[in-house]
Amino acid sequence: MQTLFKLLASALILLTVAAPSFAVSESGVVFLLISPGARAAGMGEAFVGLADDATAVYWNPAGLAFQTGKEITLMHANWLPQFDSDLTYEFAAYRHTLEGIGTLGANVTFLNLGKQYQTLDTPEPVSEFSSYEMAVSLTYGTLLAENWGVGIGARFIRSSLAPMGAGSERGDGKADAFAFDVSTLYRMPFAPKLSLGANLSNMGPKITYIDAAQADPLPTNLKVGLAYKLVNNKYNKLTFVADMNKLLVTRHDDGTSDPFYKAIFTSPWTIVDKERENEGTDEEKVVSSSKIFNGTLSGGVEYWYSDLIALRAGYYWDKPGRVEYMSFGAGIQYSLYRFDFGYVSAAEGHPLANTMRFSLTIGF
């Protein structure tokens, strides 16, 4: 049995991760799927084929290969705004070009799960503690050809959900893990406005809270995306982006799961979607079923005027998780500084509704 604290934290993240919303039941440390960067958030969280700023360390490290100079990005978001929670998400990224070698990147992700309380036989708390999950990553991108970049990344992961176990369980609510990424970005020589990218991320051994038999797989994930720069001149820039996102985790009915190197091939690409009548009642019944893509799709557009003001819009579609929403964003560039804002416009009462991301990017 998983610890009570792990179930609690997973339930919170299940409501908030703007990624495959079924990931919680399949894997651990799903905070790794929370998308950073207010810029990408405004475009429906589609950025793999573009990856042209410091957030490429998350979206597609191969995008670092085409970047020069130094840049830092800081992002903040209040998580679960619909529930007035004290959850916060923080992200910081840095990239540094080394001439003749490539571009190095680093980032820190921190999800503050807020204060928790330990109780015994009565509801009165006997102790208080804070829960969090974090990851520290190092990335590298380099050009193999003028139009072809590749990237790699390594990541240390820490999950600190509770300083004690639940009941008679062994272990506690703390665990460490490591993972790595491989990625590519290709700019079409015959269509220079078009670029294609892919990132296979979070590959690594399972994360263990209690014992190896109950270890959870990491959220190994495949992102594939494209970007098309329809207009790109001095005063106007218009870019379209689209991403496909697939969680590569295989969980069996007996609770066991495949190791990541096997799940890459065994994870199902389609699932059966069932339409139901009177859902949640004694008269519930399945009226139809069909196979659907077992992942998410997203797309968006970004417009820049004179490299000063940006407007963005996007759409996110997660049929298996029954999550769909529009997003909007804006940006202001002044000298070395860029401020970005991203906003999720979901149905009233949806946990992601009114989620706002704020980013500050400094290039030097």
DABEL-V318404 format. One record per residue. N is the residue number from 0. BURIAL is I if it has 9 or more other C-alpha atoms within 8 Angstrom, else O. Layout:
BEGIN
n/burial
N/BURIAL
N/BURIAL
END
This chain:
BEGIN
n/burial
0/O
1/O
2/I
3/O
4/I
5/I
6/I
7/O
8/I
9/I
10/I
11/O
12/I
13/I
14/I
15/I
16/I
17/I
18/I
19/I
20/I
21/I
22/I
23/I
24/O
25/I
26/I
27/I
28/I
29/I
30/I
31/O
32/I
33/I
34/O
35/I
36/I
37/I
38/I
39/I
40/I
41/I
42/I
43/I
44/I
45/I
46/I
47/I
48/I
49/I
50/I
51/I
52/I
53/I
54/I
55/I
56/I
57/O
58/I
59/I
60/I
61/I
62/I
63/I
64/I
65/I
66/I
67/O
68/I
69/I
70/I
71/I
72/I
73/I
74/I
75/I
76/I
77/I
78/I
79/I
80/I
81/I
82/O
83/O
84/O
85/I
86/I
87/I
88/I
89/I
90/I
91/I
92/I
93/I
94/I
95/I
96/I
97/O
98/O
99/O
100/O
101/I
102/I
103/I
104/I
105/I
106/I
107/I
108/I
109/I
110/I
111/I
112/I
113/I
114/O
115/O
116/I
117/O
118/I
119/O
120/O
121/O
122/O
123/O
124/I
125/O
126/O
127/I
128/I
129/I
130/I
131/I
132/I
133/I
134/I
135/I
136/I
137/I
138/I
139/I
140/I
141/I
142/I
143/O
144/O
145/O
146/I
147/I
148/I
149/I
150/I
151/I
152/I
153/I
154/I
155/I
156/I
157/I
158/I
159/I
160/I
161/I
162/I
163/O
164/I
165/I
166/O
167/O
168/I
169/O
170/I
171/I
172/I
173/I
174/I
175/I
176/I
177/I
178/I
179/I
180/I
181/I
182/I
183/I
184/I
185/I
186/I
187/I
188/O
189/O
190/O
191/O
192/I
193/I
194/I
195/I
196/I
197/I
198/I
199/I
200/I
201/I
202/I
203/I
204/I
205/I
206/I
207/I
208/I
209/I
210/I
211/O
212/O
213/I
214/I
215/I
216/I
217/I
218/I
219/I
220/I
221/I
222/I
223/I
224/I
225/I
226/I
227/I
228/I
229/I
230/O
231/O
232/O
233/O
234/O
235/I
236/I
237/I
238/I
239/I
240/I
241/I
242/I
243/I
244/I
245/I
246/I
247/I
248/I
249/I
250/I
251/O
252/O
253/O
254/O
255/O
256/I
257/I
258/I
259/I
260/O
261/O
262/I
263/I
264/O
265/O
266/I
267/O
268/O
269/O
270/I
271/O
272/I
273/I
274/O
275/I
276/I
277/I
278/O
279/O
280/O
281/O
282/O
283/I
284/O
285/I
286/O
287/O
288/I
289/O
290/O
291/I
292/I
293/I
294/I
295/I
296/I
297/I
298/I
299/I
300/I
301/I
302/I
303/I
304/I
305/I
306/I
307/I
308/I
309/I
310/I
311/I
312/I
313/I
314/I
315/I
316/I
317/I
318/I
319/I
320/O
321/O
322/I
323/I
324/I
325/I
326/I
327/I
328/I
329/I
330/I
331/I
332/I
333/O
334/O
335/O
336/I
337/I
338/I
339/I
340/I
341/I
342/I
343/I
344/I
345/I
346/O
347/O
348/O
349/O
350/I
351/I
352/I
353/I
354/I
355/I
356/I
357/I
358/I
359/I
360/I
361/I
362/I
363/O
END
